[in-house]
């Protein structure tokens, strides 16, 4: 069983649910089930968090000498300064308690992109060195730059086609 722990900055939105269900389906093929937990996991775990500094993430990032702060760049050993916007981190830690994969991104949307990448059984878009992978989940200013607003995308009123039915 892979325990999935969402840190306090990550919510179970429809997008999170969809991404986790894709991961669950992918893992099912290799005989691994997932279990969402609201407590710090013990055993094999997937930790979902944001770059926001928190005590919750300290135990998961400390072994990698990564310090989370509010800077535009994160110092990642072996990679140097990595821009937090449009990049996500995958940290793998194997120990006696179990294997832990920690996924970190700047925004919940970027975290979803990384989850989907992981669920696809491919780390394309990622550079892996040892137990750390830096993954592109967008571009310099996050995955979406906000240039297309929702009103532009839905400016046409939806028209519903009615199909005649017998007796109706």
C-alpha positions as CSV (number, residue, x, y, z in Angstrom):
1,X,0.0,0.0,0.0
2,X,1.3,3.4,-0.9
3,X,0.1,6.1,1.5
4,X,-0.6,9.4,-0.1
5,X,-0.3,12.4,2.2
6,X,-1.4,15.9,1.2
7,X,0.3,18.6,3.1
8,X,-1.9,21.4,4.5
9,X,-1.3,23.6,1.4
10,X,-2.6,20.9,-1.0
11,X,-6.3,20.4,-1.3
12,X,-8.3,17.5,-2.7
13,X,-9.8,19.4,-5.6
14,X,-11.4,17.7,-8.7
15,X,-8.0,18.1,-10.5
16,X,-6.1,16.4,-7.6
17,X,-8.7,13.6,-7.5
18,X,-8.3,13.1,-11.3
19,X,-4.5,13.0,-11.1
20,X,-4.5,10.6,-8.1
21,X,-7.0,8.3,-9.8
22,X,-4.7,8.2,-12.8
23,X,-1.8,7.3,-10.6
24,X,-3.9,4.7,-8.8
25,X,-4.8,3.1,-12.1
26,X,-1.2,3.1,-13.2
27,X,0.0,1.5,-9.9
28,X,-2.8,-1.1,-9.9
29,X,-1.0,-2.7,-12.9
30,X,2.0,-3.5,-10.8
31,X,0.0,-4.6,-7.8
32,X,0.2,-1.5,-5.6
33,X,-2.8,0.2,-4.1
34,X,-3.0,3.7,-2.7
35,X,-4.5,5.0,0.4
36,X,-5.1,8.7,1.2
37,X,-4.1,9.5,4.7
38,X,-4.5,12.7,6.8
39,X,-1.7,11.7,9.2
40,X,2.1,11.7,8.6
41,X,2.6,8.3,6.8
42,X,4.6,5.4,8.1
43,X,5.9,3.1,5.4
44,X,5.8,3.6,1.6
45,X,4.5,7.1,1.0
46,X,3.9,9.8,-1.6
47,X,4.0,13.3,-0.1
48,X,2.4,16.1,-2.0
49,X,3.5,19.6,-1.1
50,X,4.2,23.1,-2.3
51,X,7.5,25.1,-2.0
52,X,5.9,27.0,0.9
53,X,8.2,26.6,3.9
54,X,6.6,24.5,6.6
55,X,7.5,22.2,9.5
56,X,5.3,19.5,7.8
57,X,7.8,19.2,4.9
58,X,11.0,19.6,6.9
59,X,11.6,15.8,7.5
60,X,11.0,15.2,3.8
61,X,13.4,17.8,2.3
62,X,16.1,17.9,5.0
63,X,17.8,14.7,3.8
64,X,18.3,16.4,0.4
65,X,19.8,19.6,1.9
66,X,17.0,21.6,0.3
67,X,15.8,24.7,2.1
68,X,12.4,26.0,1.1
69,X,12.0,29.7,1.3
70,X,10.2,32.5,-0.5
71,X,13.0,33.1,-3.0
72,X,12.5,32.9,-6.8
73,X,15.1,30.1,-6.9
74,X,15.6,27.0,-4.8
75,X,19.2,25.7,-4.2
76,X,19.1,22.0,-5.2
77,X,22.3,20.1,-4.6
78,X,23.8,18.9,-7.9
79,X,21.6,21.2,-9.9
80,X,22.4,24.6,-8.4
81,X,19.7,27.3,-8.3
82,X,16.5,26.0,-9.8
83,X,13.7,28.4,-10.6
84,X,10.6,27.6,-8.6
85,X,8.3,28.8,-11.4
86,X,7.6,26.1,-13.9
87,X,9.8,23.5,-12.2
88,X,8.9,20.8,-9.8
89,X,10.9,18.5,-7.6
90,X,10.7,14.8,-7.2
91,X,12.6,13.5,-4.1
92,X,13.1,9.8,-3.5
93,X,14.2,8.6,-0.1
94,X,14.6,4.9,0.7
95,X,15.0,4.0,4.4
96,X,14.1,1.3,6.9
97,X,10.5,2.7,7.3
98,X,9.8,2.5,3.6
99,X,10.2,4.4,0.4
100,X,9.1,8.0,0.3
101,X,8.6,10.0,-2.8
102,X,8.0,13.7,-2.2
103,X,6.6,15.9,-5.0
104,X,7.0,19.6,-4.6
105,X,5.9,22.4,-6.9
106,X,5.2,26.1,-6.7
107,X,1.4,25.9,-7.3
108,X,-1.3,23.2,-6.9
109,X,-1.7,23.3,-10.7
110,X,2.0,22.6,-11.2
111,X,1.8,19.7,-8.7
112,X,-1.1,18.2,-10.8
113,X,1.1,18.3,-13.9
114,X,3.9,16.5,-12.0
115,X,1.4,13.9,-10.6
116,X,0.2,13.3,-14.2
117,X,3.8,12.8,-15.4
118,X,4.4,10.3,-12.6
119,X,1.1,8.4,-13.5
120,X,2.2,8.1,-17.1
121,X,5.1,5.9,-16.0
122,X,7.5,8.4,-17.7
123,X,9.6,11.1,-16.3
124,X,9.9,12.9,-19.6
125,X,10.6,16.5,-18.9
126,X,12.6,15.6,-15.9
127,X,16.4,15.6,-15.3
128,X,17.3,13.0,-12.7
129,X,20.5,12.9,-10.7
130,X,20.6,10.4,-7.9
131,X,17.5,10.6,-5.7
132,X,16.4,14.0,-7.0
133,X,14.6,14.9,-10.2
134,X,13.9,18.4,-11.5
135,X,10.9,18.4,-13.8
136,X,9.5,21.0,-16.1
137,X,5.8,21.5,-15.4
138,X,5.4,24.6,-17.5
139,X,7.5,27.6,-18.1
140,X,9.1,30.5,-16.3
141,X,6.0,32.1,-14.9
142,X,4.2,28.8,-14.0
143,X,2.2,26.5,-16.3
144,X,-0.5,29.1,-17.1
145,X,0.5,32.7,-17.5
146,X,-3.2,33.8,-17.2
147,X,-3.2,35.3,-20.7
148,X,-6.4,33.5,-21.6
149,X,-9.1,34.4,-19.1
150,X,-12.1,32.3,-18.4
151,X,-14.4,34.9,-20.0
152,X,-12.6,34.6,-23.3
153,X,-12.8,30.9,-23.2
154,X,-16.6,30.9,-22.5
155,X,-17.7,34.1,-24.3
156,X,-20.0,32.1,-26.7
157,X,-23.2,31.1,-25.0
158,X,-23.7,27.3,-25.1
159,X,-26.6,26.2,-27.3
160,X,-28.1,22.8,-26.6
161,X,-29.2,20.7,-29.6
162,X,-32.6,19.0,-29.0
163,X,-33.1,15.7,-30.7
164,X,-36.8,14.9,-31.3
165,X,-37.9,11.7,-29.6
166,X,-41.0,9.7,-30.2
167,X,-43.8,10.9,-27.9
168,X,-41.8,13.9,-26.8
